[in-house]
């Protein structure tokens, strides 16, 4: 059973920065791709950023130029570096991994005060 554990969420002011981490229970390269999704209260879950096993990133239009998805090979962790945060970025952020089956973390709350 695969586990994805997120960390790094918190409360920040508009314009601030925050970094999220995802620690999978197995090697990152065993997944076809990984990514970050978010869900605001009463809203649908949406993709934020993705990263293929080969290192190709993809971003939602709303976060392009502000967020960066990356991985730390030595620590076997996935990261989301969030800059110039806006109130509309407030949501629960979920780590996601895919290898024929979808895996989800429990989520970490990110709140951006206005």
MOUR-V258658 format. One record per backbone hydrogen bond with DSSP energy under -0.5 kcal/mol. NH is the residue of the N-H (numbers start at 0). CO is the residue of the C=O. If there is no record, write none. Layout:
# MOUR-V258658
NH&CO  NH&CO
This chain:
# MOUR-V258658
4&22  5&3  6&20  9&108  11&110  13&112  14&84  15&12  17&81  19&79  20&6  21&77  22&4  23&21  23&75  24&2  29&26  30&27  31&97  32&97  33&50  34&95  35&48  36&93  37&45  38&91  42&39  45&37  47&35  48&35  49&57  50&33  51&55  52&31  54&51  56&54  57&49  59&47  62&59  63&59  65&62  66&62  67&80  69&78  71&76  72&70  75&71  76&71  77&21  78&69  79&19  80&67  81&17  81&79  82&65  82&80  83&14  84&15  88&85  89&86  90&109  91&38  92&90  92&107  93&36  95&34  96&102  97&32  98&100  102&96  104&94  105&3  107&92  109&90  110&9  112&11  112&110
